[in-house]
Amino acid sequence: MKARPLVYVSDLDESVEFYSLLGLVIVSGRKRNIVELRGEDITIALHRSRDLPATTPKPRVLLTFEADRPIRELAESLQHAGVDLERDVTDEAYGYSIALRDPDGLLIQINQHELP
């Protein structure tokens, strides 16, 4: 069984553009307001919803990705594309991470695990 996150968004085009900056590519187009994107080891579905809450409580699930290139390089690339980082490169117990929000405010963490 594989996890397949479903992310509710208010604007499909804006969200597809954002997740494309993270390296995901469209694998199936708009079918009833849903777009699927795939990365190396993940497929996510973006589902347009008109009923997103204005604010969300602290999430019980965090959408995370593992960087496929050096985290500092990725952070610079995202900032150059106009993405504000919620948290710049941070030294974690397992390696390094950055945090950012998608266009609808969903917190996303990108990790770079130290090599053994």
Buried (B, 14 or more C-beta within 10 A) or exposed (E): EEEEEEBBBBEBEEBBEBBEBBBBEBEEEEEEEBBBBBBEEBBBBBBBEEEBEEEEEEEEEEBEBBBEEEBBEBBEBBBEEEBEBEEEBEEEEEBBBBBBBBBBEBBBBBBBEEEE
